[in-house]
Amino acid sequence: PRSTLSSSSAASDVYKRQVSTQSTGIQPTRSCTNINMSVNIDAGPIKQAKNGIFKDGNRSGWVLLGYEGKSNDVKLVASGNGKPEEMAHLLKDDEVQYAIVRIPDQKDEHPTIRDIFIAWTGPKVKIIERGKKKTHVGEVEALLQPVHASLTATNSKNFNEHVIRDKSGPLSGSHVID
């Protein structure tokens, strides 16, 4: 009768593994058992730099974050009071980095500011590394809140105030600097 057969998928999986190893002699392996996807953020210096640069009255500035070596440890790389172009030379082609940029803006003929979070992925970053680091974007962005917009950047040649302002607008369509 059917009632004597196990309908659990776990029992079925065990049976399939036993049959496959008996017939092939190959033992199944686990390839992804020790991948650490968590991020460690050195928040103290990052917040201090952000608060120092983004004081009331400052109409421009930037803070750049990056990873320490090949680890998942995010740290402050540099900060400055100038335009985003000053930071562009610090963006590395073989790294994933994060920035918050403040640029002057105009709304209804009144001067204002816009703070933009940018996730940089260099064009030479390997696909597996991109995937691992992509899981960290939300936590890093949360540390740098509040922001008016979030962008992704992959080309440092187009990394300037005009393009950032254009891509961060609510009606810009693409939020990618490429």
Salt bridges, closest charged atoms under 4 A:
ASP105 OD2 - ARG114 NH2 2.49
ASP105 OD1 - ARG165 NE 3.83
ASP115 OD1 - ARG102 NE 2.77
GLU129 OE2 - LYS133 NZ 3.11
GLU161 OE2 - ARG165 NH2 2.76
